[in-house]
Amino acid sequence: MTFQRAVIGLLILIIAALAGTFFVEWKLSVQLRTMKAFVEGQVFAEAVAACEKAQSSTPFKWNGGTHTSIVGLNSVKLEKYTVIASYTLLADGVYCDYDPVKKKADIGSNFLERD
């Protein structure tokens, strides 16, 4: 009887720990999405302006484009202490990557062929 109570107690403890873990993960996920939306909102106007001014053989026209979409804020971690962020926009089949740190825009026409 004591063994059964111990097993039931451990089972309840494990279930409570898993529920707590899922709650904390959900809460952090919501905060991360909120922060990402805030950063994207701050960077959007800069990205559009830089992409439209960037020199390229294929012009990037966000304001006059028929099919525009925001791919979003991406980050690539190359080294232990280096994170390179890029904000990607798509207008009429032309991709533009904007680096908010360097304030530089790179334009490409094919997503897979870009740097």
Contacts in CASP RR format, 6 or more apart in sequence:
PFRMAT RR
TARGET T0000
AUTHOR 0000-0000-0000
METHOD contacts of the structure
MODEL  1
MTFQRAVIGLLILIIAALAGTFFVEWKLSVQLRTMKAFVEGQVFAEAVAA
CEKAQSSTPFKWNGGTHTSIVGLNSVKLEKYTVIASYTLLADGVYCDYDP
VKKKADIGSNFLERD
36 73 0 8 1.000
39 73 0 8 1.000
40 70 0 8 1.000
40 72 0 8 1.000
40 73 0 8 1.000
40 87 0 8 1.000
43 73 0 8 1.000
43 87 0 8 1.000
43 98 0 8 1.000
43 100 0 8 1.000
44 70 0 8 1.000
44 87 0 8 1.000
46 98 0 8 1.000
46 100 0 8 1.000
46 103 0 8 1.000
47 87 0 8 1.000
47 89 0 8 1.000
47 96 0 8 1.000
47 98 0 8 1.000
47 100 0 8 1.000
47 105 0 8 1.000
48 62 0 8 1.000
48 63 0 8 1.000
48 89 0 8 1.000
50 98 0 8 1.000
50 103 0 8 1.000
50 104 0 8 1.000
50 105 0 8 1.000
51 60 0 8 1.000
51 62 0 8 1.000
51 89 0 8 1.000
51 91 0 8 1.000
51 96 0 8 1.000
51 98 0 8 1.000
51 105 0 8 1.000
51 107 0 8 1.000
52 60 0 8 1.000
52 61 0 8 1.000
52 62 0 8 1.000
52 63 0 8 1.000
53 105 0 8 1.000
54 60 0 8 1.000
54 96 0 8 1.000
54 105 0 8 1.000
54 106 0 8 1.000
54 107 0 8 1.000
56 107 0 8 1.000
56 108 0 8 1.000
58 94 0 8 1.000
58 107 0 8 1.000
58 108 0 8 1.000
58 109 0 8 1.000
59 94 0 8 1.000
60 89 0 8 1.000
60 91 0 8 1.000
60 94 0 8 1.000
60 96 0 8 1.000
60 105 0 8 1.000
60 107 0 8 1.000
61 91 0 8 1.000
61 92 0 8 1.000
62 68 0 8 1.000
62 89 0 8 1.000
62 91 0 8 1.000
64 91 0 8 1.000
65 91 0 8 1.000
65 92 0 8 1.000
66 92 0 8 1.000
67 90 0 8 1.000
67 91 0 8 1.000
67 92 0 8 1.000
67 93 0 8 1.000
68 89 0 8 1.000
68 90 0 8 1.000
68 91 0 8 1.000
68 92 0 8 1.000
69 89 0 8 1.000
69 90 0 8 1.000
70 88 0 8 1.000
70 89 0 8 1.000
70 90 0 8 1.000
71 88 0 8 1.000
71 89 0 8 1.000
71 90 0 8 1.000
71 95 0 8 1.000
72 87 0 8 1.000
72 88 0 8 1.000
72 89 0 8 1.000
73 85 0 8 1.000
73 86 0 8 1.000
73 87 0 8 1.000
74 85 0 8 1.000
74 86 0 8 1.000
74 87 0 8 1.000
74 88 0 8 1.000
75 83 0 8 1.000
75 84 0 8 1.000
75 85 0 8 1.000
75 86 0 8 1.000
76 83 0 8 1.000
76 84 0 8 1.000
76 86 0 8 1.000
77 83 0 8 1.000
77 84 0 8 1.000
78 84 0 8 1.000
84 99 0 8 1.000
84 101 0 8 1.000
85 99 0 8 1.000
85 100 0 8 1.000
85 101 0 8 1.000
86 97 0 8 1.000
86 98 0 8 1.000
86 99 0 8 1.000
87 97 0 8 1.000
87 98 0 8 1.000
87 99 0 8 1.000
87 100 0 8 1.000
88 95 0 8 1.000
88 96 0 8 1.000
88 97 0 8 1.000
88 98 0 8 1.000
89 95 0 8 1.000
89 96 0 8 1.000
89 98 0 8 1.000
90 96 0 8 1.000
93 109 0 8 1.000
94 107 0 8 1.000
94 108 0 8 1.000
94 109 0 8 1.000
95 107 0 8 1.000
95 108 0 8 1.000
95 109 0 8 1.000
95 110 0 8 1.000
95 111 0 8 1.000
95 114 0 8 1.000
96 105 0 8 1.000
96 106 0 8 1.000
96 107 0 8 1.000
96 108 0 8 1.000
97 105 0 8 1.000
97 106 0 8 1.000
97 114 0 8 1.000
98 104 0 8 1.000
98 105 0 8 1.000
99 105 0 8 1.000
99 106 0 8 1.000
106 114 0 8 1.000
106 115 0 8 1.000
108 114 0 8 1.000
END
